Amino acid sequence: MKMIHSSKIHPEVKTLLSYATSEKKVEKEYSLYIACPERVLYGYTFAQDTIGCIGIVKREANQCEIKHIAVSPAYRGKGIGREMIRYVEEHHAFSSIYAETDQEAVLFYKNIGFHITSLGEKYPGVERFGCLLTFTT
């Protein structure tokens, strides 16, 4: 895993971020990672290709929120998403990690040990979920 901080977005990273947000928001979201010190974007590299990324925002009280997490389709289901979350856990002293997600990804977070809470329909016909992983010290 490596921190991504280049002022110019690499095509692999752009594609990965497009899996986690809408394509029209990718450039804006990437620029926020570069401009805001509380935001960090990491890339997961395999055979010199960036095949995954995780973007976090450091919050108050030693907490963080996962803003974006994505793995290239050919590498999904191999534990890379879990590995990226563990990397964040091990390299930062956060007391908790929070993520908001949809029905499609909620089991991913549940299987890692996140506590899941329904947030209801934030968008018409789309139920959202709050996912919280708390660490004991």
DATA-V447476 format. One line per field, one symbol per residue. phi: phi as a letter, one per 20 degrees, with the letter a starting at -180 (. if undefined). psi: psi as a letter, one per 30 degrees, with the letter a starting at -180 (. if undefined). burial: # if it has 24 or more other ideal C-beta (glycine too) atoms within 12 Angstrom, else .. A space follows every 10 residues. Layout:
BEGIN
phi->???
psi->???
burial->???
END
This chain:
BEGIN
phi->.bfdbffdff gffgfffffe bfgfeggfff ffffedfedc dddddclmde dbbcdccfdf lmdccfebbb cggfdfmdnf ggffffffff dcefebcdbd bdgfdffgff feofedcfdm efcgmcfdce ccddded
psi->kkkkgkfkkk eeeeeeffff lkeffeeeee eeeefjffkk kkkkkkhgkj fllkklkkll hhllkjekkk kkefglggge eeeeeeeeef glhkflkkkk aaeefeeeee ffgkkkkkga jfkjgjklkk kkjkkk.
burial->#..#....#. .######### #....#..## .##.....## #####....# ########.. ..######## ##..#....# #####.###. .#.#.##### ##..##.##. .#.#.#.... ........## ###....
END
